[in-house]
Amino acid sequence: MTTWQIVRVVAGLFILLSLALGIPGSPIFVSPWWLAFTAFVGLNLFQSGLTKWCLMETILRKLGVKSGA
């Protein structure tokens, strides 16, 4: 997998997990404050789309993951 694929998979996983932990009807509900994490991930995706820079992608490149096209 390339860096951009990993970033999107991890972002999607974080969003789904934080929704499951933050929505009261969920069987694994913990606290509605988990929805703030959902917003944080969404804002990071928005920011990286505008600036074309993502911290996680930079870290993955330094770890030797192949950069995407």
Biopython code that builds the backbone (N, CA, C, O; Angstrom):
import numpy as np
from Bio.PDB.StructureBuilder import StructureBuilder

atoms = [
    (1, "MET", "N", (0.845, -1.189, 0.000)),
    (1, "MET", "CA", (0.000, 0.000, 0.000)),
    (1, "MET", "C", (0.882, 1.243, 0.000)),
    (1, "MET", "O", (1.997, 1.234, 0.523)),
    (2, "THR", "N", (0.367, 2.295, -0.589)),
    (2, "THR", "CA", (1.112, 3.549, -0.630)),
    (2, "THR", "C", (0.660, 4.444, 0.530)),
    (2, "THR", "O", (-0.316, 4.149, 1.221)),
    (3, "THR", "N", (1.395, 5.544, 0.724)),
    (3, "THR", "CA", (1.106, 6.422, 1.859)),
    (3, "THR", "C", (-0.315, 6.979, 1.812)),
    (3, "THR", "O", (-1.008, 7.013, 2.828)),
    (4, "TRP", "N", (-0.747, 7.419, 0.617)),
    (4, "TRP", "CA", (-2.082, 8.020, 0.550)),
    (4, "TRP", "C", (-3.172, 6.991, 0.812)),
    (4, "TRP", "O", (-4.223, 7.338, 1.351)),
    (5, "GLN", "N", (-2.946, 5.728, 0.440)),
    (5, "GLN", "CA", (-3.930, 4.688, 0.726)),
    (5, "GLN", "C", (-3.998, 4.406, 2.223)),
    (5, "GLN", "O", (-5.084, 4.255, 2.782)),
    (6, "ILE", "N", (-2.848, 4.338, 2.864)),
    (6, "ILE", "CA", (-2.813, 4.079, 4.306)),
    (6, "ILE", "C", (-3.488, 5.214, 5.072)),
    (6, "ILE", "O", (-4.250, 4.965, 6.007)),
    (7, "VAL", "N", (-3.212, 6.462, 4.681)),
    (7, "VAL", "CA", (-3.824, 7.619, 5.347)),
    (7, "VAL", "C", (-5.337, 7.531, 5.262)),
    (7, "VAL", "O", (-6.021, 7.760, 6.259)),
    (8, "ARG", "N", (-5.867, 7.209, 4.108)),
    (8, "ARG", "CA", (-7.317, 7.152, 3.937)),
    (8, "ARG", "C", (-7.941, 5.979, 4.681)),
    (8, "ARG", "O", (-9.032, 6.111, 5.236)),
    (9, "VAL", "N", (-7.266, 4.837, 4.700)),
    (9, "VAL", "CA", (-7.767, 3.678, 5.447)),
    (9, "VAL", "C", (-7.796, 3.983, 6.944)),
    (9, "VAL", "O", (-8.785, 3.700, 7.620)),
    (10, "VAL", "N", (-6.721, 4.556, 7.454)),
    (10, "VAL", "CA", (-6.647, 4.884, 8.879)),
    (10, "VAL", "C", (-7.671, 5.955, 9.239)),
    (10, "VAL", "O", (-8.321, 5.854, 10.279)),
    (11, "ALA", "N", (-7.829, 6.978, 8.402)),
    (11, "ALA", "CA", (-8.820, 8.026, 8.663)),
    (11, "ALA", "C", (-10.223, 7.429, 8.691)),
    (11, "ALA", "O", (-11.009, 7.738, 9.586)),
    (12, "GLY", "N", (-10.541, 6.585, 7.729)),
    (12, "GLY", "CA", (-11.852, 5.936, 7.717)),
    (12, "GLY", "C", (-12.080, 5.069, 8.943)),
    (12, "GLY", "O", (-13.165, 5.083, 9.524)),
    (13, "LEU", "N", (-11.060, 4.314, 9.338)),
    (13, "LEU", "CA", (-11.153, 3.481, 10.540)),
    (13, "LEU", "C", (-11.373, 4.337, 11.781)),
    (13, "LEU", "O", (-12.221, 4.016, 12.614)),
    (14, "PHE", "N", (-10.606, 5.433, 11.912)),
    (14, "PHE", "CA", (-10.768, 6.331, 13.062)),
    (14, "PHE", "C", (-12.171, 6.923, 13.116)),
    (14, "PHE", "O", (-12.769, 7.017, 14.188)),
    (15, "ILE", "N", (-12.692, 7.320, 11.964)),
    (15, "ILE", "CA", (-14.029, 7.912, 11.930)),
    (15, "ILE", "C", (-15.078, 6.887, 12.357)),
    (15, "ILE", "O", (-15.933, 7.186, 13.192)),
    (16, "LEU", "N", (-15.018, 5.687, 11.792)),
    (16, "LEU", "CA", (-15.998, 4.657, 12.143)),
    (16, "LEU", "C", (-15.904, 4.267, 13.621)),
    (16, "LEU", "O", (-16.922, 4.103, 14.294)),
    (17, "LEU", "N", (-14.681, 4.120, 14.114)),
    (17, "LEU", "CA", (-14.491, 3.754, 15.518)),
    (17, "LEU", "C", (-14.985, 4.852, 16.457)),
    (17, "LEU", "O", (-15.667, 4.567, 17.441)),
    (18, "SER", "N", (-14.645, 6.108, 16.155)),
    (18, "SER", "CA", (-15.078, 7.196, 17.035)),
    (18, "SER", "C", (-16.587, 7.388, 16.989)),
    (18, "SER", "O", (-17.182, 7.772, 17.996)),
    (19, "LEU", "N", (-17.221, 7.132, 15.845)),
    (19, "LEU", "CA", (-18.677, 7.176, 15.789)),
    (19, "LEU", "C", (-19.285, 6.064, 16.642)),
    (19, "LEU", "O", (-20.258, 6.288, 17.361)),
    (20, "ALA", "N", (-18.707, 4.870, 16.557)),
    (20, "ALA", "CA", (-19.209, 3.751, 17.361)),
    (20, "ALA", "C", (-19.059, 4.026, 18.857)),
    (20, "ALA", "O", (-19.905, 3.623, 19.655)),
    (21, "LEU", "N", (-17.986, 4.709, 19.229)),
    (21, "LEU", "CA", (-17.760, 5.018, 20.648)),
    (21, "LEU", "C", (-18.545, 6.239, 21.109)),
    (21, "LEU", "O", (-18.721, 6.432, 22.312)),
    (22, "GLY", "N", (-19.021, 7.071, 20.180)),
    (22, "GLY", "CA", (-19.648, 8.332, 20.559)),
    (22, "GLY", "C", (-21.146, 8.427, 20.375)),
    (22, "GLY", "O", (-21.767, 9.361, 20.881)),
    (23, "ILE", "N", (-21.746, 7.478, 19.660)),
    (23, "ILE", "CA", (-23.195, 7.534, 19.446)),
    (23, "ILE", "C", (-23.892, 6.680, 20.498)),
    (23, "ILE", "O", (-23.597, 5.491, 20.620)),
    (24, "PRO", "N", (-24.823, 7.274, 21.266)),
    (24, "PRO", "CA", (-25.465, 6.559, 22.379)),
    (24, "PRO", "C", (-26.133, 5.235, 21.999)),
    (24, "PRO", "O", (-26.213, 4.347, 22.847)),
    (25, "GLY", "N", (-26.608, 5.065, 20.787)),
    (25, "GLY", "CA", (-27.263, 3.822, 20.403)),
    (25, "GLY", "C", (-26.304, 2.683, 20.106)),
    (25, "GLY", "O", (-26.736, 1.547, 19.913)),
    (26, "SER", "N", (-25.019, 2.969, 20.067)),
    (26, "SER", "CA", (-24.013, 1.957, 19.731)),
    (26, "SER", "C", (-23.799, 0.986, 20.889)),
    (26, "SER", "O", (-23.845, 1.383, 22.053)),
    (27, "PRO", "N", (-23.563, -0.296, 20.567)),
    (27, "PRO", "CA", (-23.303, -1.268, 21.643)),
    (27, "PRO", "C", (-21.975, -1.034, 22.364)),
    (27, "PRO", "O", (-21.780, -1.546, 23.466)),
    (28, "ILE", "N", (-21.069, -0.277, 21.769)),
    (28, "ILE", "CA", (-19.788, 0.001, 22.445)),
    (28, "ILE", "C", (-19.671, 1.475, 22.827)),
    (28, "ILE", "O", (-18.567, 2.009, 22.928)),
    (29, "PHE", "N", (-20.812, 2.127, 23.039)),
    (29, "PHE", "CA", (-20.833, 3.548, 23.407)),
    (29, "PHE", "C", (-20.028, 3.784, 24.680)),
    (29, "PHE", "O", (-20.137, 3.029, 25.646)),
    (30, "VAL", "N", (-19.217, 4.843, 24.668)),
    (30, "VAL", "CA", (-18.433, 5.236, 25.837)),
    (30, "VAL", "C", (-18.826, 6.638, 26.284)),
    (30, "VAL", "O", (-19.215, 6.846, 27.433)),
    (31, "SER", "N", (-18.719, 7.607, 25.358)),
    (31, "SER", "CA", (-19.001, 8.993, 25.693)),
    (31, "SER", "C", (-19.266, 9.773, 24.405)),
    (31, "SER", "O", (-18.662, 9.487, 23.371)),
    (32, "PRO", "N", (-20.165, 10.754, 24.464)),
    (32, "PRO", "CA", (-20.382, 11.561, 23.266)),
    (32, "PRO", "C", (-19.165, 12.420, 22.895)),
    (32, "PRO", "O", (-19.111, 12.962, 21.791)),
    (33, "TRP", "N", (-18.207, 12.548, 23.786)),
    (33, "TRP", "CA", (-16.998, 13.306, 23.495)),
    (33, "TRP", "C", (-16.161, 12.653, 22.402)),
    (33, "TRP", "O", (-15.298, 13.312, 21.821)),
    (34, "TRP", "N", (-16.392, 11.384, 22.109)),
    (34, "TRP", "CA", (-15.689, 10.734, 21.006)),
    (34, "TRP", "C", (-16.040, 11.364, 19.675)),
    (34, "TRP", "O", (-15.274, 11.246, 18.718)),
    (35, "LEU", "N", (-17.186, 12.036, 19.592)),
    (35, "LEU", "CA", (-17.569, 12.701, 18.352)),
    (35, "LEU", "C", (-16.632, 13.870, 18.045)),
    (35, "LEU", "O", (-16.496, 14.267, 16.888)),
    (36, "ALA", "N", (-15.987, 14.421, 19.072)),
    (36, "ALA", "CA", (-14.985, 15.470, 18.844)),
    (36, "ALA", "C", (-13.798, 14.906, 18.067)),
    (36, "ALA", "O", (-13.198, 15.607, 17.252)),
    (37, "PHE", "N", (-13.460, 13.648, 18.317)),
    (37, "PHE", "CA", (-12.371, 13.005, 17.566)),
    (37, "PHE", "C", (-12.767, 12.837, 16.105)),
    (37, "PHE", "O", (-11.933, 12.995, 15.214)),
    (38, "THR", "N", (-14.038, 12.517, 15.851)),
    (38, "THR", "CA", (-14.543, 12.433, 14.485)),
    (38, "THR", "C", (-14.354, 13.768, 13.776)),
    (38, "THR", "O", (-13.892, 13.814, 12.635)),
    (39, "ALA", "N", (-14.712, 14.854, 14.457)),
    (39, "ALA", "CA", (-14.553, 16.194, 13.888)),
    (39, "ALA", "C", (-13.080, 16.503, 13.640)),
    (39, "ALA", "O", (-12.744, 17.105, 12.620)),
    (40, "PHE", "N", (-12.200, 16.106, 14.547)),
    (40, "PHE", "CA", (-10.770, 16.337, 14.401)),
    (40, "PHE", "C", (-10.231, 15.645, 13.141)),
    (40, "PHE", "O", (-9.477, 16.244, 12.374)),
    (41, "VAL", "N", (-10.619, 14.399, 12.936)),
    (41, "VAL", "CA", (-10.173, 13.662, 11.751)),
    (41, "VAL", "C", (-10.713, 14.329, 10.487)),
    (41, "VAL", "O", (-9.987, 14.478, 9.504)),
    (42, "GLY", "N", (-11.971, 14.726, 10.511)),
    (42, "GLY", "CA", (-12.560, 15.406, 9.363)),
    (42, "GLY", "C", (-11.860, 16.717, 9.043)),
    (42, "GLY", "O", (-11.617, 17.027, 7.876)),
    (43, "LEU", "N", (-11.533, 17.489, 10.079)),
    (43, "LEU", "CA", (-10.813, 18.748, 9.869)),
    (43, "LEU", "C", (-9.415, 18.502, 9.298)),
    (43, "LEU", "O", (-8.944, 19.260, 8.450)),
    (44, "ASN", "N", (-8.761, 17.446, 9.764)),
    (44, "ASN", "CA", (-7.438, 17.122, 9.220)),
    (44, "ASN", "C", (-7.519, 16.727, 7.755)),
    (44, "ASN", "O", (-6.656, 17.107, 6.964)),
    (45, "LEU", "N", (-8.549, 15.966, 7.382)),
    (45, "LEU", "CA", (-8.726, 15.609, 5.972)),
    (45, "LEU", "C", (-8.988, 16.857, 5.132)),
    (45, "LEU", "O", (-8.447, 17.001, 4.035)),
    (46, "PHE", "N", (-9.815, 17.753, 5.652)),
    (46, "PHE", "CA", (-10.116, 19.005, 4.968)),
    (46, "PHE", "C", (-8.853, 19.842, 4.785)),
    (46, "PHE", "O", (-8.590, 20.348, 3.694)),
    (47, "GLN", "N", (-8.069, 19.986, 5.862)),
    (47, "GLN", "CA", (-6.831, 20.763, 5.825)),
    (47, "GLN", "C", (-5.838, 20.164, 4.843)),
    (47, "GLN", "O", (-5.205, 20.898, 4.084)),
    (48, "SER", "N", (-5.691, 18.842, 4.844)),
    (48, "SER", "CA", (-4.721, 18.228, 3.934)),
    (48, "SER", "C", (-5.164, 18.352, 2.480)),
    (48, "SER", "O", (-4.329, 18.408, 1.577)),
    (49, "GLY", "N", (-6.460, 18.394, 2.255)),
    (49, "GLY", "CA", (-6.954, 18.600, 0.897)),
    (49, "GLY", "C", (-6.662, 19.994, 0.379)),
    (49, "GLY", "O", (-6.389, 20.175, -0.808)),
    (50, "LEU", "N", (-6.718, 20.982, 1.266)),
    (50, "LEU", "CA", (-6.448, 22.363, 0.862)),
    (50, "LEU", "C", (-4.959, 22.669, 0.743)),
    (50, "LEU", "O", (-4.534, 23.362, -0.182)),
    (51, "THR", "N", (-4.167, 22.149, 1.681)),
    (51, "THR", "CA", (-2.742, 22.495, 1.720)),
    (51, "THR", "C", (-1.846, 21.474, 1.027)),
    (51, "THR", "O", (-0.668, 21.740, 0.788)),
    (52, "LYS", "N", (-2.402, 20.309, 0.705)),
    (52, "LYS", "CA", (-1.632, 19.207, 0.103)),
    (52, "LYS", "C", (-0.494, 18.750, 1.013)),
    (52, "LYS", "O", (0.552, 18.315, 0.531)),
    (53, "TRP", "N", (-0.696, 18.849, 2.325)),
    (53, "TRP", "CA", (0.279, 18.375, 3.309)),
    (53, "TRP", "C", (-0.440, 17.614, 4.404)),
    (53, "TRP", "O", (-1.458, 18.076, 4.922)),
    (54, "CYS", "N", (0.085, 16.446, 4.762)),
    (54, "CYS", "CA", (-0.498, 15.616, 5.809)),
    (54, "CYS", "C", (0.629, 15.080, 6.685)),
    (54, "CYS", "O", (1.563, 14.454, 6.185)),
    (55, "LEU", "N", (0.543, 15.321, 7.971)),
    (55, "LEU", "CA", (1.591, 14.892, 8.893)),
    (55, "LEU", "C", (1.759, 13.376, 8.876)),
    (55, "LEU", "O", (2.886, 12.880, 8.876)),
    (56, "MET", "N", (0.660, 12.639, 8.863)),
    (56, "MET", "CA", (0.758, 11.180, 8.867)),
    (56, "MET", "C", (1.456, 10.668, 7.611)),
    (56, "MET", "O", (2.225, 9.709, 7.676)),
    (57, "GLU", "N", (1.194, 11.297, 6.474)),
    (57, "GLU", "CA", (1.850, 10.887, 5.237)),
    (57, "GLU", "C", (3.354, 11.156, 5.315)),
    (57, "GLU", "O", (4.150, 10.350, 4.833)),
    (58, "THR", "N", (3.745, 12.268, 5.910)),
    (58, "THR", "CA", (5.162, 12.584, 6.099)),
    (58, "THR", "C", (5.826, 11.544, 6.990)),
    (58, "THR", "O", (6.930, 11.085, 6.698)),
    (59, "ILE", "N", (5.158, 11.175, 8.072)),
    (59, "ILE", "CA", (5.702, 10.165, 8.994)),
    (59, "ILE", "C", (5.838, 8.819, 8.288)),
    (59, "ILE", "O", (6.853, 8.138, 8.437)),
    (60, "LEU", "N", (4.816, 8.433, 7.517)),
    (60, "LEU", "CA", (4.872, 7.159, 6.800)),
    (60, "LEU", "C", (6.024, 7.131, 5.797)),
    (60, "LEU", "O", (6.688, 6.105, 5.651)),
    (61, "ARG", "N", (6.267, 8.247, 5.105)),
    (61, "ARG", "CA", (7.385, 8.314, 4.159)),
    (61, "ARG", "C", (8.717, 8.128, 4.876)),
    (61, "ARG", "O", (9.605, 7.441, 4.371)),
    (62, "LYS", "N", (8.858, 8.741, 6.058)),
    (62, "LYS", "CA", (10.095, 8.615, 6.824)),
    (62, "LYS", "C", (10.288, 7.182, 7.331)),
    (62, "LYS", "O", (11.414, 6.750, 7.577)),
    (63, "LEU", "N", (9.175, 6.449, 7.487)),
    (63, "LEU", "CA", (9.244, 5.044, 7.906)),
    (63, "LEU", "C", (9.511, 4.114, 6.734)),
    (63, "LEU", "O", (9.647, 2.903, 6.910)),
    (64, "GLY", "N", (9.588, 4.692, 5.523)),
    (64, "GLY", "CA", (9.946, 3.899, 4.358)),
    (64, "GLY", "C", (8.780, 3.398, 3.519)),
    (64, "GLY", "O", (8.977, 2.590, 2.611)),
    (65, "VAL", "N", (7.572, 3.862, 3.806)),
    (65, "VAL", "CA", (6.409, 3.458, 2.993)),
    (65, "VAL", "C", (6.483, 4.184, 1.662)),
    (65, "VAL", "O", (6.814, 5.368, 1.599)),
    (66, "LYS", "N", (6.166, 3.448, 0.589)),
    (66, "LYS", "CA", (6.224, 3.999, -0.768)),
    (66, "LYS", "C", (5.192, 5.118, -0.935)),
    (66, "LYS", "O", (4.027, 4.968, -0.567)),
    (67, "SER", "N", (5.640, 6.224, -1.490)),
    (67, "SER", "CA", (4.758, 7.358, -1.745)),
    (67, "SER", "C", (3.865, 7.051, -2.940)),
    (67, "SER", "O", (4.306, 6.427, -3.905)),
    (68, "GLY", "N", (2.599, 7.494, -2.875)),
    (68, "GLY", "CA", (1.662, 7.244, -3.952)),
    (68, "GLY", "C", (1.803, 8.231, -5.085)),
    (68, "GLY", "O", (2.448, 9.271, -4.945)),
    (69, "ALA", "N", (1.198, 7.901, -6.203)),
    (69, "ALA", "CA", (1.269, 8.776, -7.386)),
    (69, "ALA", "C", (0.239, 9.875, -7.302)),
    (69, "ALA", "O", (0.148, 10.707, -8.205)),
]
sb = StructureBuilder()
sb.init_structure("model")
sb.init_model(0)
sb.init_chain("A")
sb.init_seg("    ")
for serial, (resi, resn, name, xyz) in enumerate(atoms, 1):
    if name == "N":
        sb.init_residue(resn, " ", resi, " ")
    sb.init_atom(name, np.array(xyz, "f"), 0.0, 1.0, " ", f" {name:<3s}", serial, name[0])
structure = sb.get_structure()
